[in-house]
Amino acid sequence: MPDLAVVPEETLRDGDEYIASADVAELVMEITSATTARTDRITKAAGYAEAGVPLYLLADRLAPSGPTVTLYGEPEDGTYRVLAPAQFGSPVELPAPFRLTLTVD
């Protein structure tokens, strides 16, 4: 279960409005904590990529180089390509269909 998932509204209307399969998500986001960091960085990233989620946004407060936000995309064979790495406080551009700029502090 991600910290945030963006799914088409019609998907929610077709069933339970709180449960959606990962393969319908357009974006998922995880925010690391001491207990979830490894899972968020490795296991969940691979699972979302395998499911074909187009965008994965990881807010990693515990990254070794300091707090980072990384946008991953272009899932293929269970892995993502890094689209936009940034330090907390720096803007991250989300591509279509979102076309917006996020700043995570």
Gaussian input, Z-matrix of N, CA and C with variables (Angstrom, degrees):
# hf/3-21g

backbone

0 1
 N
 C     1     B1
 C     2     B2     1     A1
 N     3     B3     2     A2     1     D1
 C     4     B4     3     A3     2     D2
 C     5     B5     4     A4     3     D3
 N     6     B6     5     A5     4     D4
 C     7     B7     6     A6     5     D5
 C     8     B8     7     A7     6     D6
 N     9     B9     8     A8     7     D7
 C    10    B10     9     A9     8     D8
 C    11    B11    10    A10     9     D9
 N    12    B12    11    A11    10    D10
 C    13    B13    12    A12    11    D11
 C    14    B14    13    A13    12    D12
 N    15    B15    14    A14    13    D13
 C    16    B16    15    A15    14    D14
 C    17    B17    16    A16    15    D15
 N    18    B18    17    A17    16    D16
 C    19    B19    18    A18    17    D17
 C    20    B20    19    A19    18    D18
 N    21    B21    20    A20    19    D19
 C    22    B22    21    A21    20    D20
 C    23    B23    22    A22    21    D21
 N    24    B24    23    A23    22    D22
 C    25    B25    24    A24    23    D23
 C    26    B26    25    A25    24    D24
 N    27    B27    26    A26    25    D25
 C    28    B28    27    A27    26    D26
 C    29    B29    28    A28    27    D27
 N    30    B30    29    A29    28    D28
 C    31    B31    30    A30    29    D29
 C    32    B32    31    A31    30    D30
 N    33    B33    32    A32    31    D31
 C    34    B34    33    A33    32    D32
 C    35    B35    34    A34    33    D33
 N    36    B36    35    A35    34    D34
 C    37    B37    36    A36    35    D35
 C    38    B38    37    A37    36    D36
 N    39    B39    38    A38    37    D37
 C    40    B40    39    A39    38    D38
 C    41    B41    40    A40    39    D39
 N    42    B42    41    A41    40    D40
 C    43    B43    42    A42    41    D41
 C    44    B44    43    A43    42    D42
 N    45    B45    44    A44    43    D43
 C    46    B46    45    A45    44    D44
 C    47    B47    46    A46    45    D45
 N    48    B48    47    A47    46    D46
 C    49    B49    48    A48    47    D47
 C    50    B50    49    A49    48    D48
 N    51    B51    50    A50    49    D49
 C    52    B52    51    A51    50    D50
 C    53    B53    52    A52    51    D51
 N    54    B54    53    A53    52    D52
 C    55    B55    54    A54    53    D53
 C    56    B56    55    A55    54    D54
 N    57    B57    56    A56    55    D55
 C    58    B58    57    A57    56    D56
 C    59    B59    58    A58    57    D57
 N    60    B60    59    A59    58    D58
 C    61    B61    60    A60    59    D59
 C    62    B62    61    A61    60    D60
 N    63    B63    62    A62    61    D61
 C    64    B64    63    A63    62    D62
 C    65    B65    64    A64    63    D63
 N    66    B66    65    A65    64    D64
 C    67    B67    66    A66    65    D65
 C    68    B68    67    A67    66    D66
 N    69    B69    68    A68    67    D67
 C    70    B70    69    A69    68    D68
 C    71    B71    70    A70    69    D69
 N    72    B72    71    A71    70    D70
 C    73    B73    72    A72    71    D71
 C    74    B74    73    A73    72    D72
 N    75    B75    74    A74    73    D73
 C    76    B76    75    A75    74    D74
 C    77    B77    76    A76    75    D75
 N    78    B78    77    A77    76    D76
 C    79    B79    78    A78    77    D77
 C    80    B80    79    A79    78    D78
 N    81    B81    80    A80    79    D79
 C    82    B82    81    A81    80    D80
 C    83    B83    82    A82    81    D81
 N    84    B84    83    A83    82    D82
 C    85    B85    84    A84    83    D83
 C    86    B86    85    A85    84    D84
 N    87    B87    86    A86    85    D85
 C    88    B88    87    A87    86    D86
 C    89    B89    88    A88    87    D87
 N    90    B90    89    A89    88    D88
 C    91    B91    90    A90    89    D89
 C    92    B92    91    A91    90    D90
 N    93    B93    92    A92    91    D91
 C    94    B94    93    A93    92    D92
 C    95    B95    94    A94    93    D93
 N    96    B96    95    A95    94    D94
 C    97    B97    96    A96    95    D95
 C    98    B98    97    A97    96    D96
 N    99    B99    98    A98    97    D97
 C   100   B100    99    A99    98    D98
 C   101   B101   100   A100    99    D99
 N   102   B102   101   A101   100   D100
 C   103   B103   102   A102   101   D101
 C   104   B104   103   A103   102   D102
 N   105   B105   104   A104   103   D103
 C   106   B106   105   A105   104   D104
 C   107   B107   106   A106   105   D105
 N   108   B108   107   A107   106   D106
 C   109   B109   108   A108   107   D107
 C   110   B110   109   A109   108   D108
 N   111   B111   110   A110   109   D109
 C   112   B112   111   A111   110   D110
 C   113   B113   112   A112   111   D111
 N   114   B114   113   A113   112   D112
 C   115   B115   114   A114   113   D113
 C   116   B116   115   A115   114   D114
 N   117   B117   116   A116   115   D115
 C   118   B118   117   A117   116   D116
 C   119   B119   118   A118   117   D117
 N   120   B120   119   A119   118   D118
 C   121   B121   120   A120   119   D119
 C   122   B122   121   A121   120   D120
 N   123   B123   122   A122   121   D121
 C   124   B124   123   A123   122   D122
 C   125   B125   124   A124   123   D123
 N   126   B126   125   A125   124   D124
 C   127   B127   126   A126   125   D125
 C   128   B128   127   A127   126   D126
 N   129   B129   128   A128   127   D127
 C   130   B130   129   A129   128   D128
 C   131   B131   130   A130   129   D129
 N   132   B132   131   A131   130   D130
 C   133   B133   132   A132   131   D131
 C   134   B134   133   A133   132   D132
 N   135   B135   134   A134   133   D133
 C   136   B136   135   A135   134   D134
 C   137   B137   136   A136   135   D135
 N   138   B138   137   A137   136   D136
 C   139   B139   138   A138   137   D137
 C   140   B140   139   A139   138   D138
 N   141   B141   140   A140   139   D139
 C   142   B142   141   A141   140   D140
 C   143   B143   142   A142   141   D141
 N   144   B144   143   A143   142   D142
 C   145   B145   144   A144   143   D143
 C   146   B146   145   A145   144   D144
 N   147   B147   146   A146   145   D145
 C   148   B148   147   A147   146   D146
 C   149   B149   148   A148   147   D147
 N   150   B150   149   A149   148   D148
 C   151   B151   150   A150   149   D149
 C   152   B152   151   A151   150   D150
 N   153   B153   152   A152   151   D151
 C   154   B154   153   A153   152   D152
 C   155   B155   154   A154   153   D153
 N   156   B156   155   A155   154   D154
 C   157   B157   156   A156   155   D155
 C   158   B158   157   A157   156   D156
 N   159   B159   158   A158   157   D157
 C   160   B160   159   A159   158   D158
 C   161   B161   160   A160   159   D159
 N   162   B162   161   A161   160   D160
 C   163   B163   162   A162   161   D161
 C   164   B164   163   A163   162   D162
 N   165   B165   164   A164   163   D163
 C   166   B166   165   A165   164   D164
 C   167   B167   166   A166   165   D165
 N   168   B168   167   A167   166   D166
 C   169   B169   168   A168   167   D167
 C   170   B170   169   A169   168   D168
 N   171   B171   170   A170   169   D169
 C   172   B172   171   A171   170   D170
 C   173   B173   172   A172   171   D171
 N   174   B174   173   A173   172   D172
 C   175   B175   174   A174   173   D173
 C   176   B176   175   A175   174   D174
 N   177   B177   176   A176   175   D175
 C   178   B178   177   A177   176   D176
 C   179   B179   178   A178   177   D177
 N   180   B180   179   A179   178   D178
 C   181   B181   180   A180   179   D179
 C   182   B182   181   A181   180   D180
 N   183   B183   182   A182   181   D181
 C   184   B184   183   A183   182   D182
 C   185   B185   184   A184   183   D183
 N   186   B186   185   A185   184   D184
 C   187   B187   186   A186   185   D185
 C   188   B188   187   A187   186   D186
 N   189   B189   188   A188   187   D187
 C   190   B190   189   A189   188   D188
 C   191   B191   190   A190   189   D189
 N   192   B192   191   A191   190   D190
 C   193   B193   192   A192   191   D191
 C   194   B194   193   A193   192   D192
 N   195   B195   194   A194   193   D193
 C   196   B196   195   A195   194   D194
 C   197   B197   196   A196   195   D195
 N   198   B198   197   A197   196   D196
 C   199   B199   198   A198   197   D197
 C   200   B200   199   A199   198   D198
 N   201   B201   200   A200   199   D199
 C   202   B202   201   A201   200   D200
 C   203   B203   202   A202   201   D201
 N   204   B204   203   A203   202   D202
 C   205   B205   204   A204   203   D203
 C   206   B206   205   A205   204   D204
 N   207   B207   206   A206   205   D205
 C   208   B208   207   A207   206   D206
 C   209   B209   208   A208   207   D207
 N   210   B210   209   A209   208   D208
 C   211   B211   210   A210   209   D209
 C   212   B212   211   A211   210   D210
 N   213   B213   212   A212   211   D211
 C   214   B214   213   A213   212   D212
 C   215   B215   214   A214   213   D213
 N   216   B216   215   A215   214   D214
 C   217   B217   216   A216   215   D215
 C   218   B218   217   A217   216   D216
 N   219   B219   218   A218   217   D217
 C   220   B220   219   A219   218   D218
 C   221   B221   220   A220   219   D219
 N   222   B222   221   A221   220   D220
 C   223   B223   222   A222   221   D221
 C   224   B224   223   A223   222   D222
 N   225   B225   224   A224   223   D223
 C   226   B226   225   A225   224   D224
 C   227   B227   226   A226   225   D225
 N   228   B228   227   A227   226   D226
 C   229   B229   228   A228   227   D227
 C   230   B230   229   A229   228   D228
 N   231   B231   230   A230   229   D229
 C   232   B232   231   A231   230   D230
 C   233   B233   232   A232   231   D231
 N   234   B234   233   A233   232   D232
 C   235   B235   234   A234   233   D233
 C   236   B236   235   A235   234   D234
 N   237   B237   236   A236   235   D235
 C   238   B238   237   A237   236   D236
 C   239   B239   238   A238   237   D237
 N   240   B240   239   A239   238   D238
 C   241   B241   240   A240   239   D239
 C   242   B242   241   A241   240   D240
 N   243   B243   242   A242   241   D241
 C   244   B244   243   A243   242   D242
 C   245   B245   244   A244   243   D243
 N   246   B246   245   A245   244   D244
 C   247   B247   246   A246   245   D245
 C   248   B248   247   A247   246   D246
 N   249   B249   248   A248   247   D247
 C   250   B250   249   A249   248   D248
 C   251   B251   250   A250   249   D249
 N   252   B252   251   A251   250   D250
 C   253   B253   252   A252   251   D251
 C   254   B254   253   A253   252   D252
 N   255   B255   254   A254   253   D253
 C   256   B256   255   A255   254   D254
 C   257   B257   256   A256   255   D255
 N   258   B258   257   A257   256   D256
 C   259   B259   258   A258   257   D257
 C   260   B260   259   A259   258   D258
 N   261   B261   260   A260   259   D259
 C   262   B262   261   A261   260   D260
 C   263   B263   262   A262   261   D261
 N   264   B264   263   A263   262   D262
 C   265   B265   264   A264   263   D263
 C   266   B266   265   A265   264   D264
 N   267   B267   266   A266   265   D265
 C   268   B268   267   A267   266   D266
 C   269   B269   268   A268   267   D267
 N   270   B270   269   A269   268   D268
 C   271   B271   270   A270   269   D269
 C   272   B272   271   A271   270   D270
 N   273   B273   272   A272   271   D271
 C   274   B274   273   A273   272   D272
 C   275   B275   274   A274   273   D273
 N   276   B276   275   A275   274   D274
 C   277   B277   276   A276   275   D275
 C   278   B278   277   A277   276   D276
 N   279   B279   278   A278   277   D277
 C   280   B280   279   A279   278   D278
 C   281   B281   280   A280   279   D279
 N   282   B282   281   A281   280   D280
 C   283   B283   282   A282   281   D281
 C   284   B284   283   A283   282   D282
 N   285   B285   284   A284   283   D283
 C   286   B286   285   A285   284   D284
 C   287   B287   286   A286   285   D285
 N   288   B288   287   A287   286   D286
 C   289   B289   288   A288   287   D287
 C   290   B290   289   A289   288   D288
 N   291   B291   290   A290   289   D289
 C   292   B292   291   A291   290   D290
 C   293   B293   292   A292   291   D291
 N   294   B294   293   A293   292   D292
 C   295   B295   294   A294   293   D293
 C   296   B296   295   A295   294   D294
 N   297   B297   296   A296   295   D295
 C   298   B298   297   A297   296   D296
 C   299   B299   298   A298   297   D297
 N   300   B300   299   A299   298   D298
 C   301   B301   300   A300   299   D299
 C   302   B302   301   A301   300   D300
 N   303   B303   302   A302   301   D301
 C   304   B304   303   A303   302   D302
 C   305   B305   304   A304   303   D303
 N   306   B306   305   A305   304   D304
 C   307   B307   306   A306   305   D305
 C   308   B308   307   A307   306   D306
 N   309   B309   308   A308   307   D307
 C   310   B310   309   A309   308   D308
 C   311   B311   310   A310   309   D309
 N   312   B312   311   A311   310   D310
 C   313   B313   312   A312   311   D311
 C   314   B314   313   A313   312   D312

   B1=1.4338
   B2=1.5284
   B3=1.3279
   B4=1.4655
   B5=1.5347
   B6=1.3304
   B7=1.4580
   B8=1.5260
   B9=1.3308
   B10=1.4664
   B11=1.5178
   B12=1.3221
   B13=1.4642
   B14=1.5145
   B15=1.3171
   B16=1.4579
   B17=1.5238
   B18=1.3341
   B19=1.4627
   B20=1.5215
   B21=1.3269
   B22=1.4694
   B23=1.5302
   B24=1.3100
   B25=1.4605
   B26=1.5290
   B27=1.3257
   B28=1.4626
   B29=1.5271
   B30=1.3187
   B31=1.4644
   B32=1.5210
   B33=1.3196
   B34=1.4566
   B35=1.5179
   B36=1.3059
   B37=1.4621
   B38=1.5212
   B39=1.3211
   B40=1.4616
   B41=1.5225
   B42=1.2962
   B43=1.4662
   B44=1.5022
   B45=1.3113
   B46=1.4548
   B47=1.5155
   B48=1.3093
   B49=1.4683
   B50=1.5219
   B51=1.3322
   B52=1.4542
   B53=1.5250
   B54=1.3263
   B55=1.4577
   B56=1.5233
   B57=1.3239
   B58=1.4661
   B59=1.5205
   B60=1.3037
   B61=1.4576
   B62=1.5279
   B63=1.3165
   B64=1.4703
   B65=1.5182
   B66=1.3231
   B67=1.4660
   B68=1.5274
   B69=1.3491
   B70=1.4637
   B71=1.5292
   B72=1.3214
   B73=1.4686
   B74=1.5223
   B75=1.3166
   B76=1.4548
   B77=1.5210
   B78=1.3383
   B79=1.4592
   B80=1.5163
   B81=1.3108
   B82=1.4587
   B83=1.5191
   B84=1.3258
   B85=1.4649
   B86=1.5229
   B87=1.3087
   B88=1.4601
   B89=1.5211
   B90=1.3245
   B91=1.4579
   B92=1.5256
   B93=1.3196
   B94=1.4615
   B95=1.5254
   B96=1.3090
   B97=1.4625
   B98=1.5204
   B99=1.2978
   B100=1.4645
   B101=1.5250
   B102=1.3224
   B103=1.4645
   B104=1.5268
   B105=1.3408
   B106=1.4724
   B107=1.5201
   B108=1.3136
   B109=1.4687
   B110=1.5285
   B111=1.3112
   B112=1.4690
   B113=1.5298
   B114=1.3148
   B115=1.4624
   B116=1.5275
   B117=1.3299
   B118=1.4677
   B119=1.5256
   B120=1.3279
   B121=1.4710
   B122=1.5251
   B123=1.3225
   B124=1.4707
   B125=1.5325
   B126=1.3194
   B127=1.4564
   B128=1.5247
   B129=1.3263
   B130=1.4623
   B131=1.5220
   B132=1.3204
   B133=1.4679
   B134=1.5238
   B135=1.3091
   B136=1.4698
   B137=1.5250
   B138=1.3099
   B139=1.4638
   B140=1.5144
   B141=1.3250
   B142=1.4641
   B143=1.5257
   B144=1.3213
   B145=1.4712
   B146=1.5274
   B147=1.3096
   B148=1.4705
   B149=1.5303
   B150=1.3313
   B151=1.4673
   B152=1.5279
   B153=1.3307
   B154=1.4619
   B155=1.5138
   B156=1.3407
   B157=1.4676
   B158=1.5318
   B159=1.3294
   B160=1.4649
   B161=1.5254
   B162=1.3428
   B163=1.4636
   B164=1.5221
   B165=1.3229
   B166=1.4592
   B167=1.5200
   B168=1.3289
   B169=1.4581
   B170=1.5260
   B171=1.3231
   B172=1.4593
   B173=1.5221
   B174=1.3256
   B175=1.4644
   B176=1.5225
   B177=1.3229
   B178=1.4627
   B179=1.5229
   B180=1.3248
   B181=1.4691
   B182=1.5148
   B183=1.3416
   B184=1.4588
   B185=1.5257
   B186=1.3197
   B187=1.4702
   B188=1.5287
   B189=1.3341
   B190=1.4705
   B191=1.5320
   B192=1.3288
   B193=1.4711
   B194=1.5237
   B195=1.3165
   B196=1.4571
   B197=1.5162
   B198=1.3236
   B199=1.4618
   B200=1.5375
   B201=1.3322
   B202=1.4599
   B203=1.5204
   B204=1.3191
   B205=1.4581
   B206=1.5159
   B207=1.3283
   B208=1.4526
   B209=1.5145
   B210=1.3276
   B211=1.4509
   B212=1.5167
   B213=1.3213
   B214=1.4603
   B215=1.5205
   B216=1.3177
   B217=1.4576
   B218=1.5065
   B219=1.3250
   B220=1.4625
   B221=1.5255
   B222=1.3400
   B223=1.4619
   B224=1.5259
   B225=1.3213
   B226=1.4599
   B227=1.5216
   B228=1.3061
   B229=1.4644
   B230=1.5307
   B231=1.3288
   B232=1.4570
   B233=1.5130
   B234=1.3308
   B235=1.4696
   B236=1.5175
   B237=1.3147
   B238=1.4637
   B239=1.5180
   B240=1.3006
   B241=1.4571
   B242=1.5265
   B243=1.3295
   B244=1.4649
   B245=1.5254
   B246=1.3371
   B247=1.4653
   B248=1.5230
   B249=1.3344
   B250=1.4621
   B251=1.5206
   B252=1.3356
   B253=1.4676
   B254=1.5321
   B255=1.3246
   B256=1.4627
   B257=1.5200
   B258=1.2996
   B259=1.4585
   B260=1.5238
   B261=1.3279
   B262=1.4617
   B263=1.5271
   B264=1.3174
   B265=1.4525
   B266=1.5107
   B267=1.3273
   B268=1.4738
   B269=1.5273
   B270=1.3313
   B271=1.4607
   B272=1.5292
   B273=1.3255
   B274=1.4603
   B275=1.5237
   B276=1.3185
   B277=1.4636
   B278=1.5218
   B279=1.3257
   B280=1.4588
   B281=1.5271
   B282=1.3342
   B283=1.4609
   B284=1.5353
   B285=1.3164
   B286=1.4628
   B287=1.5193
   B288=1.2729
   B289=1.4621
   B290=1.5265
   B291=1.3230
   B292=1.4611
   B293=1.5265
   B294=1.3119
   B295=1.4682
   B296=1.5303
   B297=1.3187
   B298=1.4551
   B299=1.5147
   B300=1.3175
   B301=1.4567
   B302=1.5136
   B303=1.3315
   B304=1.4607
   B305=1.5118
   B306=1.3142
   B307=1.4596
   B308=1.5185
   B309=1.3247
   B310=1.4630
   B311=1.5200
   B312=1.3087
   B313=1.4731
   B314=1.5055
   A1=108.03
   A2=117.91
   A3=120.62
   A4=111.66
   A5=115.36
   A6=120.14
   A7=110.58
   A8=116.36
   A9=122.16
   A10=107.80
   A11=116.51
   A12=121.40
   A13=108.40
   A14=115.72
   A15=121.18
   A16=106.36
   A17=115.28
   A18=121.49
   A19=108.84
   A20=116.85
   A21=119.40
   A22=110.69
   A23=115.88
   A24=121.57
   A25=111.76
   A26=116.86
   A27=119.31
   A28=112.00
   A29=117.33
   A30=120.95
   A31=110.21
   A32=116.66
   A33=120.81
   A34=111.70
   A35=116.81
   A36=120.35
   A37=112.35
   A38=117.50
   A39=121.28
   A40=112.93
   A41=117.19
   A42=119.34
   A43=110.42
   A44=115.83
   A45=122.11
   A46=109.43
   A47=118.05
   A48=120.53
   A49=113.31
   A50=117.93
   A51=120.53
   A52=113.09
   A53=117.08
   A54=120.64
   A55=109.16
   A56=115.67
   A57=121.01
   A58=107.70
   A59=116.28
   A60=121.70
   A61=109.50
   A62=116.85
   A63=121.04
   A64=112.27
   A65=117.23
   A66=119.01
   A67=114.10
   A68=118.23
   A69=119.93
   A70=111.95
   A71=117.56
   A72=121.22
   A73=110.86
   A74=115.78
   A75=121.59
   A76=111.63
   A77=115.51
   A78=122.24
   A79=107.90
   A80=116.84
   A81=121.96
   A82=108.16
   A83=115.18
   A84=120.28
   A85=108.86
   A86=114.81
   A87=121.76
   A88=108.46
   A89=115.69
   A90=123.07
   A91=106.16
   A92=116.64
   A93=119.60
   A94=112.12
   A95=113.56
   A96=122.34
   A97=105.28
   A98=116.89
   A99=120.09
   A100=111.65
   A101=117.39
   A102=120.14
   A103=113.78
   A104=118.38
   A105=119.63
   A106=114.63
   A107=118.68
   A108=121.46
   A109=112.84
   A110=117.56
   A111=120.08
   A112=110.91
   A113=116.71
   A114=121.28
   A115=110.79
   A116=117.32
   A117=121.00
   A118=111.99
   A119=116.46
   A120=120.95
   A121=112.78
   A122=116.97
   A123=119.82
   A124=112.37
   A125=116.22
   A126=120.74
   A127=112.62
   A128=116.39
   A129=118.89
   A130=111.25
   A131=117.59
   A132=119.74
   A133=110.36
   A134=117.10
   A135=120.71
   A136=111.22
   A137=117.49
   A138=121.32
   A139=112.54
   A140=116.43
   A141=119.76
   A142=110.78
   A143=117.19
   A144=120.79
   A145=110.00
   A146=116.90
   A147=121.12
   A148=111.03
   A149=116.70
   A150=121.28
   A151=111.98
   A152=116.52
   A153=120.27
   A154=115.02
   A155=117.18
   A156=120.04
   A157=107.34
   A158=118.54
   A159=120.34
   A160=115.53
   A161=117.63
   A162=120.78
   A163=111.00
   A164=115.18
   A165=122.18
   A166=107.53
   A167=116.50
   A168=122.45
   A169=108.05
   A170=116.04
   A171=121.62
   A172=109.60
   A173=115.79
   A174=121.81
   A175=106.16
   A176=115.22
   A177=121.35
   A178=110.35
   A179=115.25
   A180=121.45
   A181=112.15
   A182=116.63
   A183=121.27
   A184=113.13
   A185=117.87
   A186=120.86
   A187=109.69
   A188=117.47
   A189=121.14
   A190=113.66
   A191=117.76
   A192=120.70
   A193=112.85
   A194=117.04
   A195=121.94
   A196=109.55
   A197=117.64
   A198=121.43
   A199=111.83
   A200=115.54
   A201=121.19
   A202=111.34
   A203=113.93
   A204=122.80
   A205=105.61
   A206=116.06
   A207=119.83
   A208=109.11
   A209=115.44
   A210=121.19
   A211=107.86
   A212=115.46
   A213=122.24
   A214=108.68
   A215=117.41
   A216=121.20
   A217=111.40
   A218=114.90
   A219=122.65
   A220=112.07
   A221=116.98
   A222=119.68
   A223=111.83
   A224=114.88
   A225=120.79
   A226=109.15
   A227=115.86
   A228=122.13
   A229=113.05
   A230=116.27
   A231=120.47
   A232=115.85
   A233=117.36
   A234=120.31
   A235=110.00
   A236=114.27
   A237=122.22
   A238=110.31
   A239=114.63
   A240=122.00
   A241=106.63
   A242=117.27
   A243=121.20
   A244=107.60
   A245=115.74
   A246=120.84
   A247=112.09
   A248=116.27
   A249=119.38
   A250=110.46
   A251=117.57
   A252=119.50
   A253=109.20
   A254=117.22
   A255=120.23
   A256=110.20
   A257=115.90
   A258=121.75
   A259=108.23
   A260=117.36
   A261=120.24
   A262=108.35
   A263=117.11
   A264=122.72
   A265=113.52
   A266=117.60
   A267=121.27
   A268=109.02
   A269=117.02
   A270=119.46
   A271=112.73
   A272=115.36
   A273=123.23
   A274=106.65
   A275=116.21
   A276=121.85
   A277=109.93
   A278=116.22
   A279=120.31
   A280=108.07
   A281=117.48
   A282=120.66
   A283=111.82
   A284=116.68
   A285=122.55
   A286=108.60
   A287=119.26
   A288=126.67
   A289=113.98
   A290=117.79
   A291=121.20
   A292=112.59
   A293=116.35
   A294=122.46
   A295=112.20
   A296=114.27
   A297=119.42
   A298=109.84
   A299=114.78
   A300=121.49
   A301=109.14
   A302=115.84
   A303=122.08
   A304=109.59
   A305=115.58
   A306=120.89
   A307=106.57
   A308=116.22
   A309=121.32
   A310=107.87
   A311=115.63
   A312=121.69
   A313=110.06
   D1=120.71
   D2=-179.05
   D3=-77.94
   D4=163.78
   D5=174.58
   D6=-70.64
   D7=-31.35
   D8=177.72
   D9=-147.23
   D10=137.61
   D11=174.82
   D12=-136.52
   D13=135.47
   D14=175.39
   D15=-109.34
   D16=116.40
   D17=-178.90
   D18=-128.86
   D19=153.78
   D20=177.97
   D21=-61.02
   D22=139.08
   D23=-177.87
   D24=-57.71
   D25=-38.90
   D26=-178.53
   D27=-63.76
   D28=-26.78
   D29=176.67
   D30=-64.13
   D31=-40.65
   D32=179.90
   D33=-69.45
   D34=-33.08
   D35=-179.72
   D36=-73.73
   D37=-19.20
   D38=-178.94
   D39=-79.59
   D40=-10.61
   D41=-177.07
   D42=-161.39
   D43=-140.89
   D44=178.82
   D45=-69.42
   D46=125.98
   D47=-175.85
   D48=-72.53
   D49=-3.36
   D50=179.00
   D51=-113.27
   D52=-3.41
   D53=-178.52
   D54=-127.21
   D55=128.63
   D56=176.00
   D57=-143.50
   D58=144.88
   D59=177.73
   D60=-69.16
   D61=144.95
   D62=-178.86
   D63=-58.40
   D64=-31.27
   D65=-175.71
   D66=-70.02
   D67=-8.68
   D68=176.17
   D69=-98.47
   D70=-9.72
   D71=-178.91
   D72=-68.36
   D73=141.27
   D74=175.34
   D75=-94.35
   D76=-24.23
   D77=177.97
   D78=-157.12
   D79=140.21
   D80=170.16
   D81=-127.14
   D82=151.41
   D83=179.56
   D84=-134.34
   D85=140.00
   D86=173.30
   D87=-124.94
   D88=144.78
   D89=175.16
   D90=-118.89
   D91=118.10
   D92=-175.06
   D93=-69.60
   D94=152.78
   D95=169.83
   D96=-137.92
   D97=174.07
   D98=-179.09
   D99=-58.96
   D100=-32.48
   D101=-178.04
   D102=-89.28
   D103=-16.71
   D104=-175.96
   D105=-114.62
   D106=-4.15
   D107=-171.65
   D108=-54.31
   D109=-51.30
   D110=-177.74
   D111=-63.31
   D112=-43.79
   D113=179.34
   D114=-63.03
   D115=-44.64
   D116=-179.68
   D117=-64.25
   D118=-40.29
   D119=-176.95
   D120=-73.99
   D121=-35.06
   D122=-170.90
   D123=-114.76
   D124=-64.40
   D125=-172.39
   D126=-64.38
   D127=-50.92
   D128=-178.23
   D129=-68.26
   D130=-39.34
   D131=177.90
   D132=-57.83
   D133=-45.62
   D134=179.72
   D135=-65.67
   D136=-40.99
   D137=179.76
   D138=-64.60
   D139=-44.44
   D140=178.71
   D141=-65.81
   D142=-40.60
   D143=178.24
   D144=-63.96
   D145=-43.05
   D146=178.78
   D147=-62.11
   D148=-36.20
   D149=178.69
   D150=-75.23
   D151=-12.56
   D152=179.00
   D153=85.81
   D154=19.59
   D155=176.43
   D156=-63.98
   D157=121.33
   D158=-173.14
   D159=-62.24
   D160=-36.01
   D161=-176.46
   D162=-133.36
   D163=135.08
   D164=176.25
   D165=-126.81
   D166=121.42
   D167=-179.50
   D168=-110.09
   D169=121.46
   D170=-178.77
   D171=-114.60
   D172=116.12
   D173=173.08
   D174=-96.98
   D175=103.07
   D176=-172.67
   D177=-106.34
   D178=91.59
   D179=-178.73
   D180=-68.17
   D181=-16.56
   D182=-173.32
   D183=-112.79
   D184=16.70
   D185=-179.36
   D186=-60.31
   D187=142.69
   D188=-178.18
   D189=-56.22
   D190=-32.13
   D191=-178.88
   D192=-90.25
   D193=9.53
   D194=-177.12
   D195=107.78
   D196=167.46
   D197=-176.40
   D198=-57.52
   D199=128.62
   D200=-178.91
   D201=-131.43
   D202=158.07
   D203=171.33
   D204=-124.05
   D205=126.89
   D206=-178.92
   D207=-127.52
   D208=128.21
   D209=174.27
   D210=-99.65
   D211=123.05
   D212=177.93
   D213=-108.61
   D214=150.12
   D215=177.53
   D216=-158.83
   D217=-171.46
   D218=179.66
   D219=52.26
   D220=57.15
   D221=-178.43
   D222=-63.63
   D223=136.79
   D224=177.81
   D225=-154.16
   D226=127.69
   D227=178.69
   D228=51.92
   D229=41.15
   D230=176.15
   D231=77.48
   D232=13.58
   D233=176.71
   D234=-133.98
   D235=156.04
   D236=177.76
   D237=-109.63
   D238=159.52
   D239=169.48
   D240=-101.69
   D241=140.58
   D242=176.43
   D243=-73.30
   D244=122.37
   D245=179.00
   D246=-96.87
   D247=-37.94
   D248=-176.44
   D249=-155.46
   D250=102.78
   D251=172.63
   D252=-91.71
   D253=143.63
   D254=179.80
   D255=-154.66
   D256=154.84
   D257=171.83
   D258=-81.01
   D259=154.72
   D260=174.90
   D261=-52.81
   D262=138.86
   D263=179.80
   D264=93.36
   D265=-13.48
   D266=177.79
   D267=-95.39
   D268=147.13
   D269=-178.55
   D270=-71.88
   D271=147.26
   D272=174.35
   D273=-126.40
   D274=124.99
   D275=-179.44
   D276=-88.39
   D277=123.11
   D278=173.75
   D279=-91.78
   D280=130.53
   D281=-179.63
   D282=-76.60
   D283=-179.42
   D284=176.18
   D285=-55.46
   D286=142.99
   D287=11.73
   D288=-88.25
   D289=3.89
   D290=-175.36
   D291=-83.67
   D292=-50.27
   D293=-179.00
   D294=45.68
   D295=62.32
   D296=176.27
   D297=-147.01
   D298=164.75
   D299=-179.36
   D300=-109.99
   D301=130.63
   D302=177.48
   D303=-112.74
   D304=145.48
   D305=170.59
   D306=-129.14
   D307=120.40
   D308=-179.61
   D309=-103.74
   D310=125.93
   D311=178.31
   D312=-113.67

